[in-house]
């Protein structure tokens, strides 16, 4: 497999991106890693299965995505174009999500039947891994878009998470069928008639508990939900650390439970699920968390390899 890395994208670029990609190159010597970055980032000492493609500019994290059309020499544009030209099988970036989505939509184009691509992210719950989409690609959605998200999410759950007849839920402000805004009410009606294993509405408090396999929502709600959970977990871990180091007695107790706390922290670490495929485009485009470190890039690379091995894009196209 050939993976193109936008090594200029992300809060810790290029060092963390390169570190993670080099680790993948070592683990999978049969694969080709293509680094796209500014000329000064090239290193002649990289292994044989790493190649370099220079770019002329970088899309900033907070830059207006409309600037992308005048920056076709940017790392995200060139990396995505490699997939379009058939010179790479996937693109991975921790840079601007808006720029990555725009590049993928313009260069790779949408799968027929997909009105707008969506970001699908895997969430840790008390029942194991579950899927949420859209996680931030589309702030404003139509009910028809949520239906297409549900169809794509069901394929993801089946092909990449190994779920049979995945349970599809709709994020709302109440579990009752009559709850929700206009969008949710219209989407609920479409999902009931979709033929999917639709189990109705679920509330925000259900996201980490489980009881579903695919949670569908608009991109703004999904992004707020995910970041709120990340923030809450981060605060909880800080408070636990403060309490468990407040006194000698607390420190002694902490030593007894440290193993369990470490496992809980690892379960909810965003590095384990840093990458999320952009569903609905004719190619594998993995969107990474902006502050991904090397571990996050490694997990994103493994996700890209899984998508490629399962012909995930082809299966999405057949469903839509």
BAKE-461451 format. One record per residue (C-alpha): residue in three letters; z, y, x negated. Coordinates in steps of 0.001 Angstrom, whole numbers, padded with zeros to 6 digits, always signed. Each point is the difference from the previous one (the first is absolute). Example, Ala and Ser with C-alpha at 12.3 -4.5 7.8 and 13.67 -1.06 7.14 Angstrom:
<zagus>
ala+007800-004500-012300/ser-000660+003440-001370/
</zagus>
This chain:
<zagus>
unk+000000+000000+000000/unk-000661+003598-001084/unk+002616+002622+000919/unk-000558+003738-000483/unk+003180+001997-000637/unk+000270+003729+000585/unk+002349+000436-002952/unk+000340+003749+000637/unk+001494-000349+003498/unk+003745-000039+000674/unk+003240+001643-001016/unk+000286-002166-003131/unk-003659-000047-000977/unk-001568-000941-002272/unk+002767-001865-001889/unk+001387-002087+002876/unk-003448-000836+001376/unk-001239-001128-003403/unk+003153-002028-000671/unk-000285-001871+003289/unk-003749-000558-000321/unk+000382-001299-003570/unk+002610-002461+001224/unk-002502-001234+002597/unk-002648-000269-002693/unk+002327-002228-001986/unk+000934-002156+002988/unk-003620-000407+001127/unk-002225-000034-003102/unk-002934-001208+002100/unk+000081+003266+002000/unk-001451+003326-001106/unk+002112+003152+000204/unk-001958+003259+000084/unk+001990+003134-000854/unk-001380+003278+001352/unk+001591+003040-001606/unk-000388+003134-002065/unk-001592-000667-003435/unk+003207+000663-001920/unk+001761-002898+001768/unk-002298-002648-001519/unk+001532-002391-002513/unk-002294-002103-002187/unk+002777-002565-000458/unk-000096-001206+003603/unk-000781-003723+000457/unk-003531-001333+000431/unk+000230-000290+003788/unk+000794+003709+000350/unk-002827+002533+000093/unk+000062+003774+000355/unk-002056+002395+002136/unk+000567+003719-000674/unk+000439+002552+002784/unk-000248+003774-000141/unk+002746+001062+002418/unk+003003-001167+002038/unk+000887+000532+003650/unk+003532+001411+000109/unk+002508-001634+002341/unk+000273+003126+002154/unk-003632+001098-000290/unk-002133+000637+003084/unk-002119-003129+000473/unk-003008+002194+000792/unk-000129+000773-003718/unk-001000-003597-000632/unk-003620+000723+000904/unk-000179+002476-002876/unk+001875-002334-002364/unk-002204-003060-000035/unk+000888-000372-003662/unk+003656-000636+000961/unk+001711-003269-000854/unk+000473-001076+003635/unk-003644+000673+000897/unk-001401-001804-003049/unk+002344-003001+000431/unk-001003-000358+003652/unk-003667+000432-000877/unk+000270-002981-002360/unk+000860-002143+003045/unk-002910+001467+001952/unk-002419-000794-002830/unk+001290-003563-000272/unk+001392+000608-003479/unk+003582-000588+001209/unk+001496-002144+002752/unk+002972+002230+000801/unk+001455+003422-000740/unk+003712+000748-000460/unk+001489+003501+000003/unk+003447+001590+000273/unk-001544+003456+000368/unk-000708+002134+003054/unk-000187-002229+003079/unk-002251+002485+001754/unk-002424+000069-002936/unk-000051-003790-000220/unk-000649-000394+003720/unk-002757+002613-000100/unk-001666-001595-003023/unk+000185-003454+001574/unk-001382+001207+003337/unk-002876+001944-001542/unk-000970-002437-002742/unk+000871-003416+001427/unk-000516+000958+003683/unk+001858-001441+002965/unk-000284-003492+001406/unk-001919+000014+003268/unk+002508+000254+002836/unk+002570+001941-002046/unk+000300+003606+001109/unk+002401+000940-002806/unk+001460-001997-002913/unk+003737-000659-000008/unk+002628-000659-002655/unk+001869-003258+000509/unk+003342-000353-001760/unk+002277-003027-000278/unk+003624+000591+000981/unk+003064-002094-000912/unk+002006-000989+003095/unk+002816-002384+000859/unk-002717-002491+000976/unk-002069+000464-003153/unk-003174+001979-000606/unk-001580+001829+002942/unk-002949+002375+000254/unk-000238+003597+001195/unk-003135+002054+000527/unk-001032+002731-000087/unk+002344+001063-002814/unk-001454+003446-000593/unk-003800+000157+000013/unk-000418+001486+003486/unk+002467+002528+001394/unk-001883+000287+003296/unk-001211-003174+001687/unk-001633-001123+003213/unk+001095-003051+001986/unk-003228-001725-001046/unk+000910+000584-003651/unk+003395-001645+000518/unk-001786-002983+001538/unk-002218-000335-003079/unk+003094+000333-002228/unk+001598-002869+001934/unk-003058-002208-000479/unk-000170+000735-003733/unk+003755-000464-000367/unk-000184-003402+001672/unk-002679-001118-002481/unk+002130+001285-002909/unk+003065-001878+001284/unk-001989-003215+000381/unk-001972+000117-003246/unk+002422+001638-002450/unk+003434-000710+001479/unk-000741-003485+001330/unk+001034+000685+003596/unk-001432-001947+002930/unk-000580+001954+003220/unk+001795+003099-001348/unk+002107+001894+002504/unk-001321+003538+000436/unk+002387+002760+001078/unk-000524+003678+000802/unk+002431+002558-001446/unk+001490+002111+002793/unk+003157+001838+001026/unk+001036-002861+002267/unk-000756-003660+000587/unk-000915+000518+003652/unk-003692+000010+000893/unk+000219+003435+001629/unk+001538+001628-003115/unk-002003+002011-002526/unk-002324+002982-000209/unk-003545+000064+001340/unk-001374-001719-003105/unk+002517-002852+000161/unk-000500-000541+003721/unk-003781-000193-000376/unk+000249-002257-003046/unk+002454-002278+001794/unk-002517-000517+002797/unk-002805-000845-002460/unk+002166-002374-002033/unk+001058-001917+003113/unk-003648-000795+000714/unk-001021-000572-003645/unk+000554-003728-000287/unk+002387+000599-002903/unk+003513-001430+000043/unk+001383+003328+001221/unk+003771-000021+000588/unk+000390+003561+001285/unk+001831+003055-001282/unk+002575+000061-002766/unk+002318+002819-001088/unk+000609+001456-003441/unk+003249-001967-000386/unk-001982-003220+000351/unk-002173+000646-003065/unk+002385-001535-002550/unk+001488-002568+002376/unk-003261-001814+000674/unk-000940-001711+003238/unk-003672+000849-000562/unk-002658-000619-002638/unk-002255+003074+000251/unk+001282+003443+001016/unk-002702+002414+001153/unk+000357+003793+000066/unk-001778+003232-000870/unk+000007+001021-003653/unk+002455+002848+000386/unk+002616-002121+001793/unk-000471-002847-002454/unk+000303+002187-003068/unk+003117+001741+001313/unk+001574-003354+000908/unk-000656-001533-003414/unk+001206+003011-001972/unk+003089+000321+002210/unk+000867-003632-000736/unk-000610+000502-003728/unk+002259+003049+000030/unk+002737-001738+001995/unk+000007-003025-002309/unk+000087+002258-003071/unk+002979+001959+001376/unk+001823-003203+000955/unk-000411-001440-003499/unk+001280+003248-001548/unk+003041+000014+002282/unk+000728-003624-000846/unk-000222+000798-003707/unk+002405+002924+000411/unk+002533-002113+001906/unk-000264-003000-002312/unk+000629+002108-003106/unk+002683+002277+001463/unk+002952-001926-001442/unk+000911-002945-002205/unk+000761-002103+003078/unk-003380+000870+001504/unk-001748-000865-003269/unk+001667-003403-000081/unk-001156-000643+003553/unk-003493+001220-000845/unk-000266-002578-002772/unk+000452-002739+002602/unk-002748+001247+002319/unk-002428+001464-002544/unk-002368-002963+000196/unk-000360+000316+003753/unk-000458+003763-000161/unk-002698-000380-002646/unk-001873-002450+002211/unk+000215+002386+002959/unk-001294+002850-002161/unk-002880-002168-001205/unk-000877-000975+003585/unk-000435+003625+001002/unk-001599+001186-003239/unk-003267+001803+000741/unk-001437-001406-003242/unk-000312-003414+001644/unk-002319+001424+002640/unk-001346+003091-001750/unk-003622-000636+000904/unk-001529+000157+003456/unk-003664-000790+000736/unk-002066+002604+001782/unk-001175-002053+002968/unk-003364+000631+001605/unk-002186+000906-002984/unk-002656-002218-001584/unk+001892-000663-003176/unk+003473-000608-001410/unk+001820+003307-000480/unk+003727-000349-000766/unk+002118+003092+000677/unk+003156+000105-002141/unk+003209+001949+000453/unk-000230+003300-001869/unk+003013-000775-002192/unk-001065-003565-000814/unk+001106-001286-003384/unk-001567-002827-001999/unk+001626-002638+002208/unk-001525+001602+003086/unk-003443+000004-001604/unk+000356-003677-000854/unk+000850-000889+003616/unk-002970+002102+001167/unk-002297-001857-002367/unk+001198-003349+001310/unk-000630+001229+003551/unk-003550+001007-000938/unk-000599-003448-001490/unk+001295-001644+003191/unk-002278+002142+002170/unk-002963-000937-002186/unk+000787-003728-000047/unk+000364-000081+003803/unk-003193+002008+000712/unk+002326+002270+001953/unk-002554+002768+000622/unk-002525-002509+001325/unk+002545-001456+002421/unk+000926+003466+001252/unk-003667+000740+000625/unk-000431-003196+002021/unk+002972+000899+002241/unk-000996+003617+000588/
</zagus>
